[in-house]
Amino acid sequence: MGIGGDGTAWDLQVQSLKEHFKVIIFDNRDVGRSTAENDPYSIKDMADDTVGLMDALGLENSHILGASMGGTIAQELILAYPERVHKLILACTLTHVGRFRVSPIHTWKWVRLNDPENEAFPLEMLSWGMTHEFLKNTQAVDDMLADFRNPPFPVPAEAYARQADALLAFDALDRLGVISTPTLVMVADQDILTPPWGSEELADAIPNAQLKVLSGGGHCFFWEIPEAFNQTVINFLSA
């Protein structure tokens, strides 16, 4: 999952996907029920964590689906452990966050560290994550704000900042040409955080990658248009 997110963020995917596949979701380090850290770490470290989990579960290889920051983790995973990935899906992600002098992630990190009551940060998340049409839906917005402000597994601000620093240092663009694994790059047409041009760049850098742009969603299109998201995943993995 993406920055600060835990396995519960996949709730709208699990039921649909498990009708076709064995589905394993997990919490990245520093969030959810995973071990908290004290020192800095990298996106590559989180890719190593994922392969360590696969080892512990006895999985020789698997389909890998990563969304947002999870997509950067998936890129590092395929580059370091290509034999462990059967098919790769990169959703709403970029391949060179570290090249931006200014990124919304800088703002999110600052807000998170300076919003002890967790009032402003959820507003940032919704503003960047959802479509304008969704933001007009008062009940849906209020429900999501309530979830963000009272998460089942709160993420300490310092942990969020460590994940932000890892993401802000990530750059894989010049290394992607070696990937030979079947790859799908997914994005929604109204994503303003990781816009479609970023997915086009990512797909162009990976030999023979497929690009799918879905209509009617923002950055968090796995929440906003879950049926279309899930069916796209199922179609690619089943082909």
C-alpha positions in Angstrom: 0.0 0.0 0.0 0.9 3.7 -0.2 2.6 6.0 2.2 1.2 5.7 5.7 -1.3 3.0 4.6 -1.8 -0.4 6.1 -3.4 -3.6 4.8 -6.9 -2.3 5.7 -6.6 0.1 2.7 -7.1 -3.0 0.5 -10.5 -3.8 1.9 -12.4 -3.0 -1.3 -10.1 -5.3 -3.3 -9.7 -8.4 -1.2 -13.2 -9.9 -1.5 -13.2 -9.6 -5.3 -9.6 -10.7 -5.9 -9.8 -13.7 -3.6 -12.5 -15.3 -5.8 -9.7 -15.8 -8.3 -6.4 -15.9 -6.4 -4.8 -16.5 -3.1 -4.5 -12.9 -1.8 -1.9 -11.8 0.7 -2.0 -8.3 2.1 0.4 -6.9 4.7 1.6 -3.8 6.5 4.8 -2.1 5.4 7.4 -1.5 8.1 6.5 1.4 10.5 2.8 1.2 9.9 -0.2 -0.9 11.0 0.7 -4.0 12.9 4.3 -4.1 11.6 7.3 -3.3 13.7 8.0 0.4 14.3 11.4 1.8 13.3 13.7 4.3 14.8 16.2 4.8 12.0 15.9 5.9 8.3 15.2 3.3 5.7 14.8 3.1 1.9 12.2 1.9 -0.6 14.6 -0.9 -1.4 14.5 -1.9 2.3 10.8 -2.3 2.1 11.1 -4.4 -1.1 13.5 -6.6 0.9 10.8 -6.8 3.6 8.3 -8.1 1.0 10.6 -10.8 -0.2 11.4 -11.7 3.4 7.7 -12.2 3.9 7.5 -14.4 0.8 10.3 -16.5 2.1 8.6 -16.9 5.5 5.4 -18.0 3.7 7.2 -20.4 1.4 6.3 -18.5 -1.8 8.7 -19.0 -4.6 7.0 -16.3 -6.7 3.8 -14.3 -6.8 2.0 -11.7 -8.7 2.9 -8.3 -7.1 0.5 -5.4 -6.9 1.7 -2.1 -5.6 -0.2 1.2 -5.3 1.3 4.7 -5.0 4.4 4.2 -2.7 3.7 0.5 -2.9 4.3 0.9 -6.7 7.8 2.2 -6.0 8.4 -0.8 -3.6 7.2 -3.1 -6.3 9.7 -1.5 -8.8 12.6 -2.1 -6.4 11.4 -5.6 -5.8 11.2 -6.6 -9.5 14.7 -5.0 -10.1 16.3 -6.9 -7.3 14.4 -10.2 -7.4 12.9 -10.6 -10.9 12.6 -14.4 -10.4 10.2 -13.8 -7.5 7.6 -12.0 -9.6 5.2 -13.8 -12.0 3.3 -10.7 -13.1 3.7 -7.1 -12.0 1.0 -4.4 -11.5 2.0 -0.8 -10.8 -0.9 1.4 -9.8 -1.0 5.2 -9.4 2.7 5.5 -9.0 5.8 7.2 -10.4 9.3 6.1 -11.1 11.5 9.0 -10.1 10.1 10.9 -7.1 13.6 11.8 -6.1 14.0 14.1 -9.2 11.4 16.6 -8.1 12.8 19.6 -6.2 9.3 20.1 -4.7 6.6 17.4 -4.2 3.3 17.2 -2.4 5.0 14.6 -0.2 7.1 17.4 1.3 3.9 19.2 2.3 2.3 16.1 3.6 5.3 15.3 5.7 5.3 18.9 7.2 1.6 18.8 7.9 1.7 15.4 9.5 4.6 16.5 11.8 2.7 19.7 12.7 -0.8 18.4 13.0 -0.9 16.5 16.4 -4.7 16.4 16.4 -4.8 14.9 12.9 -7.3 17.5 11.7 -5.6 19.0 8.7 -3.8 16.0 7.3 -6.9 14.1 6.3 -8.0 17.2 4.3 -4.7 17.1 2.4 -5.2 13.4 1.7 -8.7 13.8 0.3 -7.9 16.9 -1.7 -5.1 15.1 -3.5 -6.5 11.6 -3.5 -10.1 11.9 -4.7 -11.9 13.5 -7.7 -13.7 16.8 -7.5 -16.9 14.9 -8.1 -16.3 12.8 -5.0 -15.5 15.8 -2.9 -19.0 17.2 -3.6 -20.5 14.1 -1.9 -20.9 15.4 1.7 -21.7 12.1 3.3 -19.0 10.2 1.6 -16.4 12.8 2.4 -17.5 13.0 6.1 -17.3 9.2 6.3 -13.8 9.1 4.9 -12.6 12.0 7.1 -13.9 10.1 10.1 -12.0 7.0 9.0 -8.8 9.0 8.5 -9.1 10.7 11.8 -9.8 7.5 13.8 -7.8 4.8 12.0 -7.7 1.3 13.5 -3.9 1.4 13.6 -2.7 5.0 14.0 0.6 5.9 12.4 2.9 8.1 14.4 4.0 11.3 12.7 7.6 10.3 12.9 6.9 7.0 11.2 5.0 8.8 8.4 8.0 11.1 8.0 10.4 8.2 7.6 8.2 6.7 4.9 8.1 10.1 3.2 11.9 10.5 3.3 12.2 7.0 1.7 9.8 7.9 -1.0 11.4 11.3 -1.7 14.7 9.6 -2.4 13.3 7.0 -4.8 14.5 7.0 -8.4 14.3 3.9 -10.7 13.7 5.4 -14.1 17.1 4.6 -15.6 17.0 1.0 -14.4 13.6 -0.2 -15.7 14.8 -1.3 -19.1 16.0 -4.6 -17.8 12.5 -5.7 -16.7 11.1 -8.7 -18.8 8.2 -9.6 -16.5 4.7 -9.0 -17.9 3.8 -5.7 -16.4 0.6 -3.6 -16.2 0.7 0.1 -15.4 -2.6 1.4 -14.1 -3.8 5.0 -13.4 -7.0 7.0 -13.3 -7.7 9.8 -15.7 -8.2 12.4 -12.9 -5.2 11.5 -10.7 -3.5 14.8 -9.8 -0.9 13.3 -7.5 0.6 10.8 -9.9 -0.9 12.0 -13.2 -1.4 9.8 -16.3 1.7 11.3 -17.9 3.7 9.7 -15.1 2.3 6.3 -15.8 2.9 6.8 -19.5 6.5 7.5 -18.7 6.7 4.4 -16.5 5.1 2.2 -19.1 7.4 3.5 -21.8 10.4 2.6 -19.7 9.4 -1.0 -19.1 9.7 -3.2 -22.2 6.3 -4.4 -23.4 4.4 -3.0 -20.4 0.7 -2.4 -20.8 -0.9 0.9 -19.8 -4.5 1.2 -18.7 -6.1 4.5 -17.9 -9.4 4.2 -16.1 -12.1 6.8 -16.3 -13.8 8.5 -13.3 -11.2 8.1 -10.6 -8.5 10.1 -8.8 -5.3 9.0 -7.2 -7.1 6.6 -4.8 -9.1 5.0 -7.6 -8.9 1.7 -5.8 -11.4 3.3 -3.3 -13.4 5.5 -5.7 -13.9 3.1 -8.6 -13.1 -0.3 -7.0 -15.1 -2.4 -9.4 -13.2 -1.1 -12.4 -9.9 -1.3 -10.6 -10.5 -4.9 -9.5 -11.7 -6.1 -12.9 -8.7 -4.6 -14.6 -6.4 -6.5 -12.2 -8.3 -9.8 -12.7 -8.3 -9.4 -16.5 -4.5 -8.9 -16.6 -3.6 -11.6 -14.2 -6.0 -14.1 -15.8 -4.9 -13.4 -19.4 
